[in-house]
């Protein structure tokens, strides 16, 4: 994670060198997405995709195509039908479902070859030192204590590969990208954060560090209070997934914070749901509700985390009373990993680089909440976050 983050910082620094007045425009969203895919592939699967250095990797291109089609406007009726009845998707001739089937086949072919390779490696070595998630899954899956009927099938293992690559890259990349956006709009916050970050030396690829040294470096970064506040505030305003859906498994009653007048005029303090009904959870709306967070709920203010309103403590979110990672037994399993990645990447970038806005950015919320140049959104062009970037060179730089 440190090595990949350092590689991206070096690339951006190199882009500023030789530029007029040492400042250049960088499409940060695309680069951060490549970085995040590199990180989850290395940590989750034990493979080096090297997307930061070369974007021609087949898996990278596949996910770019997959995420791209998810952000296109689709036939709402056919899309809804395919989501409700997944078995019908192969027979729905829309661009989205056809692209998803093709991309899934590419990822599963890659995943099966990787699984077979790791199985051969595990069979040859009594003690395998690989510690990526997939290797750990495979080791646990073939443990003698696990009954045959409880072991994961190849299809389930392939689903893990796909989940790690898709869920572990795009959402975290968006979280980092939105943070860069907010910092570019608030130079005073960016400067205060940089002052704090520069108290901890950045990682350099030339360093030879053992596990203890890497852990000590992360603990130093993890203990920085303003960095923590900036990340929380960014995740509050722009969670990568703006909403989600849950299905009621039984008839139930959902308690309401305020009484609600029903269509027939009845006043209810609970919302009754029936088994099988879909429940839409507006994660972002709860995160920016002024009745909970105060009149400045729509503003980017990391300082709010020094003294939160009392109403916030009533929220059920798994992460600092927010729903950015959902809540309950189906909370995002990568929450802590994403938080770690955000801190390491932002420490590496903000310590050495300065960011300014280049264009008016709006939020496009389809499958994900993505930044768009306003004119691009109107004309159906892809998501992007161009920023003017320059090198930060203090008197005593803590940078690479």
N, C-alpha and C positions, 0 to 999 in steps of 0.2 A: 504493500500500500504506500509506504514512504517512497520507495524507488519510483513507482509509476507517477506519483504526484510530483516528484522532483523532475522527472522527464518532461512533464507538461510545462512546469515553470521554466525550465531551460529553453523549451521551444518558444514560449511567449517572450522570454527575455531576448532571445536571438532575433525575433521579429521586430523588436523595438530598436535594435542596433542598426544604425545606418538610415533609419527613418527620419524624416524631417522633424527637427526639434525633439527627436527621441520618442515620438508618439506615433502609434499605428493603430488601425482599426482591426480588431479580431472578432470573428464570429464565435463567441465563447460557448454558446450552447452546443454546437457540433463537437467542439474539442472536449468539453466536459463529458459528453455522452460517450465518446471514444475512451476516455480515461476510466469512466465508471465500468464500462464493459471489460476493459483490461483487468481491473481490480477484482471484479467478481469472478471472472474466468480463472484468475490465478489462485484466489483464496478458495473459491467454491469448487473448482474442477481440477486445479493443479496444472493448468495449461497456460501458455503465454501466447495470447492472440496478437500482441504488439500493435494494437490499433492506433496508439498515440503516434507511433513511428510510420505506420502504413495503413491507410484506410481501405485497402483493396482486399482485406481478409474476407473470405466468403461468409463467415458467420456474422461479421459486422454488417456486411451488405444486406444479409437476410433480415436482420433485426431492423435495419433502417427502413427496408421495404415494408416490414410488418407494422412498425409503429407509424409509418407514413400513411398506410391505408386506413388504419384505425382513426386517423385524424381527418379523413375526408368525409364529407357529408354523404350519407347513404340513404337508400330508400328506407324510411322509418318502419314501415309495416313489415317488410321482409327481414330487416335487421332484428326487430322485436321477435318475430317468429323464430328466427334462428337461435336467438338467445334463450327463448322459452323452451324450445325443443331442439337441443344440440344435434340429435340424430338426423335432423333434416338438413343440416348445414351442407353436406356434400351435394344435395340436390337443389340448392338455392343458387342460381347463376348470377350472383352479384360480385362485383370486383373485390369487395372485402373478403367474403368467404372463400372465393377462389384463391386469392393471394395468401390468406391464412393457411389453407390446406397445403399449398406449395411450400410455404416457408416452414411449416411444421414438419413436413417430410425432410427438408434439408437439415433442420436442427436434430431430428431424431436419427438421421443417418450419421451425423457427426457424433451424437451422443452414444449410439450403439457401438461405434468403433472405439470410442474413448472407454466405455465400460468394459469391452472385451480386452482392451489393452491393460487396464488396471487389474482385471481379474487374473490375467497371465502373470502380471508383476507380483500380485499377492500370493499366487500359487508357488512362485519361485523363491520368495523371501519369507523366512520365518518371522522376521521383525521388519515391517515396512515403515520407513521413516516419513513417508508422505502424510501430511496432516490436512490436506484439503478436505472439504465437506464430503465430496463424492466418495473418496477413498474410505473415509470413516463410515459412511453409509454402507459401503460394500463389505467392509470388515465386520460390521455389526450384523449385517444381513446373513453372512455365512457362518456366524458363530455357532458352535455345536449346541449351545443352550437354547437357540431359537428353533422352535419346531418348524418343520417344512411348510405346514399350512399357514404359518404366520410370517413367512418371509415375503419380501417385496418382489413382485414380478418384474420382468424387464420393462414392461410398459410403465409401471409405477416409477422405476428408476429413471426412465426417459423423461417422465413428467417432472421429476426432481431437477434434471438437467435444464429443461426448458424454464422451469420456475426460477431457478437460480439466475439464469442468464437474462431473462426478461424482467422479472420482478426485482432482481438485485442490481439492475443497471439503470433502467430508465427513470425509476422513481427517485433514486438517490441523485442521479445526474440533474434532474429537474430541481431538487431541493437546493443543490449547490448553485445552479444557474440562477434561480430566483434570489438567492442570497447575494450573489454578485450584482444583480440588477438593483436591489434595494441599497446596497452599499454605494453603487455608482450615483444614485439619486441623493444620497445623504453623505456628502464628503466629511462632515464633522464626525459622523459615526464611524466612517471608514478610517479616519485618522486616529480616533481614540482606540479603535480595535487594533490598528497597526502598532501603535505604541505598546499595547499589551502583548501582542504576538511577538514582537521583536525582543522581548525579554527571554524568549526561548529560542535557542539556536535552531535554524532550519536544517533539515537532513540533506546531505550531499551524497550522490552516488559513489563518490570516491572514498567515502567513509567505509571502514570495515567494522561493522557493529555486530555484537552478539545479541542473543535474545534478551538478556538482562538490560543491555544498553538501549535497545529498541523500546522495551517496556518502560524504562525510566523516562525516555523521551516522550512517549505518549502520555504517561502520567503527568508530566509537566504541562503538556498541552491541554489535557483533560481538566486540569485544575484551574484554568484561566476563566474567571467569572464573566467577563464581558463577552468573550467568545461564546460562552454558553447562552448568554442572554440574546445575542444577535441571532444565533441559530434558532432558538426558541421563537423569537419574534418573526423570523422569516417563515418558519414552518406553520406558525399560527395564521399568518396572512395568506400564504400560498402553499397549502398542502398539495403534494403531487397528484393525489386522487381527491377531487373536490367532493365526491359523494360515492356512496356504495349502496348495495342492496342486500337485505337479509330476508330469509323466508321463514315464516312462523311454522315451527314443527308441531305445535299444539295450539289449541285455543288458549288465549291469554289476555291479560289486561296490562296496558302500559300506563303507569302513573304519569300524570301531567303536572308540570310546575305551576300552571295556571289553568283555571276553569275554561272550558271551551263550549261554545254554543253550537249544537249539532244542527243539521239541516231541518229537522222537525221542531226545532226550538228548545229541545232539552238542553240543560246545562250539565256537562259531565266533567268529572275530575280524573277520569281514566279513559283511555282509548282501547276499545275492545277489538281484538284481531282474531281471525279464524285461521285454523290450520291450513297451510298452503298459500296464504296471502303474502304478497311481496310488500316489504317495508323499505321505503327509501330513506336513507340516512344522510342528511345534508351536512357532511363533516365541516366544510369550509364555513357554511352559514353559522354554525354553532361557534366556531372559532372567532367570528367577527361580530357576534351579537352584542349590540350596544347595551342591552339590558343586563348583560353579564359582565362585559369587559369595560364598560364606561363609554362616554361620549366620543372618546378618541380611539375607539376600537378599530376603525378603518385606517388608522395611521401607523406608520412604522416607527415604533418607539421602544427600543430594547430596554430602556430604563424602567419600563413598567414592571419588569420582572423583579425589581428590587422591592416592590410593595404592590402585590396584586389585590384587586377588589375581593371582598369576602365571597361574593357570588361565584367566583371562579372555582373555589374549593369544592363546590357541589357537583362539578362536572365529572363524569365517569371515565374520562380519557386515560389511557395507559401511560401517556407521556405528558407530564407536567399539566395535568387537567385539560389537555387538548385532545381532539379526535383526529389529529393528523395521521396517526398510526392506527386509528380505530380503537376498539376497546373490547373487553370481555375475552372469552376463550378463543376467539378468532382474531385476536390482535395481530398486527404484522409481526411475523417471526423474525424479520430482519431489522427490527427497530434499533437495537443496540449497535448492530453492525453499521447501519446507515449513519447513525449518530457519530460513531468513531470515524468513519470515512469522511464525513463532512468536516470534522474538526481538523483532521490531518491535511486534507486538501486545501481548506481555507487558510490554515496556518502557512502552508508552503507558498500559496499564491499571494495572499495579502501582505505578507512580510516583505516581499520583493517587488511587487508591482502595484501601480495605481490605476484605478478604473474610473472612467467618466462616461456618461450616457452619450450615445451617438444618434439615436433616433427615438421617436415616441413609441413606447412599447405598451401593448394592451395584452390582457389575459384571454386566451382562447380556451374554453373549457368544453372539450368533447369527451374523449376517454380519459385523457390527462389534462391537467391545467398547465398549458404551455405558453411561453412568451412569444409574441408575434410583433414584428414591425407593423404599425397600424395599416399602412398601405398593402402590405403582404396579406394580412388577414382579409381585407376587403376583396382582394383579387385572387384569393385561393392559393397563395404561395406558401411554402413550408415555414414552420416555426424557426425563429432565429433570435439571437440576442447579440447584435453587434455593439461592441464597446470600444471606446478609445483607450488604449493601454499604453502606459509608459513605465519605465524602470524606476523603482524607488531606491535611492542611494543616500542613506543617512551618513553622518560623519563616521559612525562606527557601525557598519552594516552587519546585521546578523544573518545576512542572506548568503545564498550560494554564489 
